[in-house]
Amino acid sequence: MTVQVVMPQLEILGSVIIAMILGGIIGFEREHADKPAGLRTHMLVAGAATLLVSLGSALVATVEINPSLIRSDPIRIVEAIITGISFLGAGTIMRRRGDGNVEGLTTAASLLFVAGIGIAVGTDQYVTAVGMTILGLIVLYPVNALTKS
């Protein structure tokens, strides 16, 4: 393997690590609040979103030699990520039999949110990803405290 082959792969790996750290920050709050999807799940969702976007970009770059081989539509990758994470999030939503209260909506939303963070990292939007992580924490901590009082 040459440096030209390895360096882009290391860049993708670095991006996935960054996304997993940012997703883990949100996941830590969910874990601390004893929610069904916690630290590991959020880290994996953010990392997977970054990986899929990055690999999609790499795939398009490899066929740029012969553009007739593929029609690139990066939005399809984002749509697939959102669909997959939505199914995962749906598994965290439960309705209690006794009082009919619905639980897990915030956790489902946070999974979708960290997928967005992963997509941002995968498209090299690091400032946006960090900013969204901070905003996510604001929603999960201080806003939660306001709604509980």
N, C-alpha and C positions, 0 to 999 in steps of 0.2 A: 504494500500500500504506500502511496505517495503522500506527501504533505498536502497536496491539493485535494486528495480524497479524505484524509483524516480531519483536517481543520474544520470543514463545514459540519462534520459529524460531532466534533467537540463543541462547536457553537450550539448545535441543537441540544446536546447534553447539558450544556451550561444554561440554556434557556429553560429546559425542563426543570432543572434544579431550582432556578429562581422562581418559577411558577409554583413548584411544590412548596417552597418556603412561604411564599405569599398565601397560597391556599391553606397551608398549615396554620397560619396566623388566625384565619377565620375559623378553621377547624378546631383550633384550641379552645375558642370560646364555646363552640357547640359541644365539645367534649366536656368542658368544665360545667356546662349547663345540663349535662347528662342527657343529651339528645341522641336520637338513633343513629345519625351519621356524624361522626366526630373527626378527630384529627387525621387519622389515616385516610378516611374516605375523601375528605376535602383535599388532602395533598394529592391523592391519586387522580381525582377529577381534574384539578388544575394542571397537573403534569401531563395527563392524557390529552387534554385539550391543546396544550402547547405542542406536544409531540405530533398530534395529527395535523395541526396547521403547518408546522415546520416540515413534516414529511411531504405534505401536499405541495408546498412551495419547492421543495427539493425535487419532487417528481416532475413538476412543470419545468424546472430549470434543466433537468436531464434531457428532456425532449425538445428543448428550444433549437437543437441542431436541425431537426426536421419538424417544423410547426404543424405540418399536415397530420402528424400522428395523434395529436390530442387537441381538444378544445378545452381551454382552461376556464374554469368558473370557480374561483375560490370561495364564493358564497355557498356552494354546495357542501364544502367541508364544514363550514360553520353551521349550516342547517343540520347536517348529520350529527354534529356534536350536541347541538341543542336538543334534537330529538332523543338521542341516547340518554343524555343527562336528565331530560324530563321524565323518561321512564324510570330511571333510578330514583329521582326525587319523588315520584308518585308512590314508590314503595315505602317512603318515610311518613306518608300521610295516613293517619288512622282516625276513625270516628269511634268514640267511646259509646258503648251500648247504653249505659245507665242514663247519662245526661245528654248524650248526643253531641258533646263538644268535639271539635275537630282539632287534632294535634299534629304537629310535624310540618305545618305549612312554612314556617320560618326556616326550618332545616332544608326543606325542598328548595325554597328560594335561595338559600345560601349556597346550595350545590350548583344551581344554575349560575349564581353570581361568580363563584370561583371558576366555573368553566369560562365565563367571560374574561376573568383575570388571566386565565391560561391562554385564551385566544389573543388577548392583548400582548402577552409576552411572546407568543408565537409569531406575532406580526411586528415584533421589535418596538412595541409601544410601552416601554418600561415605565415611563413617568405616569402614564395612564394607569398601568397595572398597580403601581405602588399607591397612587391616589385613590383608586377604587378599593384597595385593601383597607386603607385608612377610613374611607367612607363606610365600608362594610362594618368595620369595628365600631364606628360611631353609632350606626344603626343598631347593632347587636348589644352594645353596652349602655351608653347613656340614654338612648331612646327607649330601650327596654325598661330602664329604671323609671323613666317618666311615665310609661304606660302602666306600670305595676302600682304606682302610688295613687 
